[in-house]
């Protein structure tokens, strides 16, 4: 599910109204996936407001400084204390088959996580916990993933379900059907509109990302400065929450922000930046995901313009470009090590151990002071690798990640 050429432009000033501009999309799945956008139009002020949740914003803002339970050397097992799920009914010995309905491995973040997940699977297979993990890849399509989940249910030989939803609203009924089987269901990465899962695993969340990144930019910019916001796609809760939080802070600080959907296409990103630079200076660049961050920087270099203050992500290509250029930047993190946690949750569930009902993992951005350290720790990794992948203690490190061969 990637969009290309969808554009929303919003000029924000403190207490100002939001103006939505229409655009077109050639992706017919967008209407069914967004829950707010209509075909031929990008989400406007009303639809965007539907994604803002003040209570969740406040909760994630507090969680940014929370104390996490567990060993900090194993952040993929850490969690914020809260409600726990009793899994004693699932306790059983022997090997278990896991069925994984994956949204996709269509971008570098998901590819890095998929490699890590398979290396964690190898460990649990060697320990006799999991017999196999049958995986179906929805290739970013809601209907395909719904069919994948129903296939697993009808197949009838899954001991546990792991689901990484393609989008939020559309996948909810299918997740509920998986829960109705009475088997444990682990949802991770992106959320759905039900709490029926045995555990929902995710880093702190999109609002925390938006707060971290918007605060970083506004602390360095002045009222009236311009920020271009590059967004990959609509309709996914964690992505919409990132922008909803940033949009709020930009408005409060009087920052002029224009947002675009890019599909993470480097060519589209360069065109957007070039077109914006043709109309005036850009002081900041905000991104809801790091895909294409280097392309954004290169657009400034191609135009001979001063580099902006910028937020990207912990993808190696961005971290290396950051070091090379000396740009004033922050690398927010949507902890890639979370791809280990679902399988480790399954291990705990079949051991009858309690697991967090909502398993909130640490989510700490990489700052300028930490840049050299994370580059050193990931020396030799390809540009599409994510620094906080958390697989250093798994078999095959570092070659499996360096070779980047998809299992």
Secondary structure, DSSP 8 states (H G I E B T S, - for coil): ----S-B------TT----------S-TTHHHHHSS--TT----HHHHHTT--HHHHHHHHHHTT---BS-GGGGGG-B-S--EE--GGG---S-EEEEEEE----SHHHHHHHHHHHHHHHHHHHTTSEEEEEEEE-TT-HHHHHHHHHHHHHH---SEEEEE-SSHHHHHHHHHHHHTTTSEEEEESS--S---SSEEEEES-HHHHHHHHHHHHHTTS-TT-EEEEEE--SS-HHHHHHHHHHHHHHHHHT-EEEEEE-TT-HHHHHHHHHHHHHHS---EEEESSSTTHHHHHHHHHHHT----EEE--SBHHHHHHHHHHT--EEB----TTHHHHHHHHHHHHHTT--EESEEEE----B-GGGHHHHHHHTTT--TT-BTT---TTSTTTTHHHHHT---
